[in-house]
Amino acid sequence: MNVIVEIPDDFAQRLKAAGGDLSRRALEALAVEEYKRGRLSRPELRILLGLATRAELDEFLEKREVFGSYTLADLERDREDLRRLGF
């Protein structure tokens, strides 16, 4: 699907002057926001952005200071794994 966004010329010039492909930046901003709101999964986000590996996705998200949630259940699972491994 193609999405057209109308941006006044004076704003568009300033945004383009910041560097990079403005269309790509818009896609990334939309994709990250949808991921943060839970409407895209990590695998879907990776595919949408054309990233080849999870490591690339991790780097992409880290640069944008987007971190996954870490629940109490996650902590308990990690603690149990460490106990099972003898730590």
N, C-alpha and C positions, 0 to 999 in steps of 0.2 A: 504494500500500500504506500502510496505517496501522500504526504501531508504538506500542504502549503501554509506557510505562516507569513502573514503580512506584518512587516516591521517598517516604521517610518524611516525614510532615507537617512536622516541625521543620526538616528540610533544605530541603524545598520552599519553606517560608516565607522562609528566608534567601536561597535562590537567586532567588526572585521579587523580594525586596526590592532585589536588585542592579539591577533595572530591565530593561526590554525584555520581549519575549514569550519565555517560557521554552521553549515548543515550537520557536520559530524558533532560539533559541540552541542547543538540542540538535541540531537539524537541521544547523546550520552547523558545530558541533563534530564531528559524525559525518562530514559531507562533507569537511571539511578533513583529518581524520585519514585517511580513505580515499584522498584525493588524495595526501597525503604518502607513503602506503604503495604508491602506484602502481596502485591499484584503480579510480581514476577519472581520466580525462583532463581537461585544462583545459576543452575544450568541454562535456564531460559535467558537470563541476562547475558551469560557468556556467549550464547548463540546469537542473540540479537546484536551484540557488539562485535561479533566476528572474531572473538578471542579464541585461540587454539587450545589453551590449557587452563586448568584451574589456577595454576600459578600466575598466569597472566591476569586472570580475573582478580585474584587476591591483590596483586600489585596495583591494578586499576583502582580497586576500591580503597586500598590503603592510601593512595595519593589523594583521594577525595575525602579521606577521613570518614569512611563508611565502614563500620564494624558490625559484625553479626551480633545477635543477642546471645548471651551466655546465661542460661538459667540455672537455678538451684539443682534441677535434675541433671543438667550437664555436669555440674561440679561433682555431684554424688557419683555419677558414672565414672568420671575421671579418677576420683578417689578410690573407687572400687577396683578399677583397672590397675592403679598403682599398688594397692594392697596385694592384688593377685600376682603382680610381678615382683613382690617382695620389697617394695619401698615403703 
